[in-house]
């Protein structure tokens, strides 16, 4: 019998901090999360969001979806200070993304342009692969106070939105990755830290869109 969501959240929040991050192989990462429709009290939701933000920072990461901490709800937190070099900022369109909360988010592409860069995931530690993502998306959903979101997001923030929303649909980045590009974190640091994956594509034998 499934544990009621409020009880599951309370058990999680009564445990250690930062919250344990669920890793690939756990079914919660492969099942579509339930739409959030007020299953938690405002206090429970605030506490969960705070704990998720703390966990994201500690990891460290730039996004965290509720299924990654074992909670099957369509909820994610995002934040990216984008503390990168000017070269990386320009190549990846990586601009600061202030902290935000997404509830029941969806996205759809704007145009046909895609950008391909190495991407990792807190639920698959130690590995990265090149993923071609939509360069711009229309984000819809709500924030934690029920206010409607309907906006265009581009560049690296659009990548984060897509990655975290995919989590809520049971999709991991590796499902969308160019698998021949899969590389360990150490190899990425040693060999492929350039602003774009062009050198990796040439050496490892994969095509970029």
C-alpha positions as CSV (number, residue, x, y, z in Angstrom):
1,X,0.0,0.0,0.0
2,X,1.4,3.4,-1.0
3,X,2.3,5.8,1.7
4,X,0.2,9.0,1.6
5,X,2.2,11.9,0.2
6,X,2.0,14.1,3.3
7,X,3.3,11.2,5.4
8,X,6.1,10.5,2.9
9,X,7.1,14.2,2.9
10,X,7.1,14.4,6.7
11,X,9.2,11.2,7.0
12,X,11.7,12.7,4.5
13,X,11.9,16.1,6.2
14,X,12.4,14.4,9.6
15,X,15.5,12.7,8.2
16,X,19.0,13.8,7.4
17,X,20.0,17.0,5.6
18,X,20.9,17.5,2.9
19,X,18.2,15.2,1.6
20,X,19.4,11.9,0.1
21,X,19.3,12.1,-3.7
22,X,17.8,9.1,-5.4
23,X,20.0,7.6,-8.1
24,X,19.3,5.9,-11.4
25,X,17.7,2.5,-11.0
26,X,15.0,3.6,-8.5
27,X,11.5,3.3,-10.1
28,X,10.5,6.8,-8.8
29,X,12.8,8.3,-11.4
30,X,11.1,6.3,-14.2
31,X,7.5,7.0,-13.4
32,X,5.5,10.2,-14.3
33,X,5.1,12.2,-11.2
34,X,1.7,13.1,-9.9
35,X,0.3,16.6,-10.6
36,X,0.4,18.8,-7.6
37,X,-3.1,19.8,-6.6
38,X,-2.7,20.8,-2.9
39,X,-1.8,17.4,-1.4
40,X,0.5,19.2,1.0
41,X,-0.2,22.0,3.4
42,X,1.4,25.4,2.7
43,X,3.8,24.7,5.5
44,X,4.8,21.3,4.2
45,X,5.3,22.6,0.7
46,X,7.5,25.5,2.0
47,X,9.5,23.1,4.1
48,X,10.0,20.7,1.2
49,X,11.0,23.5,-1.2
50,X,13.5,24.8,1.4
51,X,15.0,21.3,1.9
52,X,15.2,20.8,-1.8
53,X,17.0,24.1,-2.3
54,X,19.5,23.3,0.4
55,X,20.1,19.8,-1.1
56,X,20.6,21.4,-4.6
57,X,23.1,23.8,-3.3
58,X,25.0,21.1,-1.3
59,X,25.2,18.7,-4.2
60,X,26.0,21.1,-5.9
61,X,23.6,21.4,-8.8
62,X,21.5,24.0,-10.7
63,X,18.2,22.1,-10.5
64,X,16.4,19.4,-8.5
65,X,13.1,17.7,-9.1
66,X,11.0,16.2,-6.3
67,X,11.3,12.6,-7.7
68,X,15.1,13.0,-7.1
69,X,14.5,13.0,-3.4
70,X,11.9,10.3,-3.6
71,X,8.7,12.5,-3.8
72,X,6.6,11.7,-6.8
73,X,5.2,15.2,-7.3
74,X,5.5,17.6,-10.3
75,X,7.6,20.0,-8.4
76,X,11.2,21.3,-9.1
77,X,13.5,24.0,-7.9
78,X,16.0,25.8,-10.1
79,X,18.9,28.2,-9.5
80,X,22.1,28.9,-11.4
81,X,24.5,31.7,-10.4
82,X,26.3,31.0,-13.7
83,X,29.8,31.6,-12.2
84,X,31.6,30.8,-15.4
85,X,34.1,32.4,-17.7
86,X,33.1,34.9,-20.3
87,X,34.1,32.4,-23.0
88,X,31.8,29.7,-21.5
89,X,29.0,32.2,-20.9
90,X,29.1,33.3,-24.5
91,X,29.4,29.8,-26.0
92,X,26.6,28.2,-23.9
93,X,24.4,31.3,-23.4
94,X,24.7,30.5,-19.7
95,X,23.3,33.5,-17.8
96,X,22.3,33.6,-14.1
97,X,19.0,32.0,-13.3
98,X,17.5,33.3,-10.0
99,X,16.0,30.8,-7.6
100,X,12.6,29.7,-8.8
101,X,10.0,27.0,-8.0
102,X,8.1,25.2,-10.8
103,X,4.9,23.4,-10.1
104,X,3.3,21.2,-12.8
105,X,5.6,22.6,-15.4
106,X,5.4,21.8,-19.1
107,X,7.5,23.1,-22.0
108,X,7.3,23.2,-25.8
109,X,10.0,24.2,-28.3
110,X,10.1,27.6,-29.9
111,X,11.6,27.2,-33.3
112,X,13.8,24.4,-34.6
113,X,17.2,25.5,-33.2
114,X,18.9,23.1,-30.9
115,X,22.1,23.4,-28.9
116,X,24.3,20.5,-27.9
117,X,26.5,20.5,-24.8
118,X,27.7,18.1,-22.1
119,X,25.1,17.6,-19.4
120,X,25.1,15.7,-16.1
121,X,22.6,14.8,-13.5
122,X,22.7,14.6,-9.7
123,X,20.9,11.2,-10.0
124,X,23.7,9.8,-12.2
125,X,26.8,11.0,-10.5
126,X,30.2,10.7,-12.1
127,X,29.1,10.8,-15.8
128,X,28.1,13.3,-18.4
129,X,27.0,13.1,-22.0
130,X,26.2,15.6,-24.8
131,X,22.5,16.3,-25.1
132,X,20.9,18.4,-27.9
133,X,18.2,20.5,-26.4
134,X,15.8,23.1,-27.7
135,X,17.5,26.5,-27.6
136,X,14.3,28.2,-26.6
137,X,11.1,26.8,-25.0
138,X,7.8,28.1,-23.8
139,X,7.5,27.3,-20.2
140,X,4.0,26.9,-18.6
141,X,3.0,26.0,-15.1
142,X,2.7,27.6,-11.7
143,X,4.9,28.8,-8.9
144,X,4.5,27.7,-5.3
145,X,1.8,30.3,-4.6
146,X,-0.4,29.2,-7.5
147,X,0.6,32.1,-9.8
148,X,0.5,31.1,-13.5
149,X,3.7,30.9,-15.5
150,X,3.7,31.4,-19.2
151,X,7.1,32.6,-20.6
152,X,9.8,32.1,-23.1
153,X,13.1,30.7,-21.7
154,X,16.3,30.6,-23.8
155,X,20.0,29.5,-23.5
156,X,21.2,27.5,-20.5
157,X,18.2,28.3,-18.4
158,X,16.1,26.6,-21.1
159,X,18.3,23.5,-20.8
160,X,17.7,23.4,-17.0
161,X,14.0,23.8,-17.5
162,X,13.9,20.9,-19.9
163,X,16.1,18.7,-17.8
164,X,14.1,19.2,-14.6
165,X,10.7,18.9,-16.4
166,X,11.9,15.7,-18.0
167,X,12.5,14.3,-14.6
168,X,8.8,14.8,-13.8
169,X,7.9,12.7,-16.8
170,X,10.2,9.8,-15.9
171,X,12.9,10.8,-18.4
172,X,16.6,11.0,-17.6
173,X,19.1,13.0,-19.6
174,X,20.7,9.8,-20.8
175,X,17.5,9.0,-22.7
176,X,18.1,12.1,-24.9
177,X,21.9,12.0,-25.0
178,X,24.3,11.2,-27.8
179,X,25.4,8.0,-26.1
180,X,28.8,7.8,-27.9
181,X,29.7,11.0,-26.0
182,X,29.2,9.5,-22.6
183,X,32.3,10.4,-20.5
184,X,33.4,10.2,-16.9
185,X,33.5,13.3,-14.9
186,X,37.3,12.9,-14.6
187,X,37.7,12.6,-18.4
188,X,35.5,15.6,-18.9
189,X,37.8,17.6,-16.6
190,X,41.0,16.2,-18.1
191,X,40.0,16.3,-21.8
192,X,36.7,18.0,-22.7
193,X,36.4,21.1,-20.6
194,X,36.3,23.4,-23.7
195,X,33.2,25.7,-24.0
196,X,31.7,23.5,-26.7
197,X,31.8,19.7,-27.3
198,X,33.3,20.1,-30.8
199,X,36.7,18.6,-29.8
200,X,35.0,15.7,-28.0
201,X,32.8,15.0,-31.1
202,X,35.9,14.8,-33.4
203,X,37.9,12.6,-31.0
204,X,35.1,10.3,-29.9
205,X,33.4,10.0,-33.3
206,X,29.9,11.5,-32.9
207,X,28.0,14.2,-34.8
208,X,26.7,17.4,-33.4
209,X,23.4,18.8,-34.7
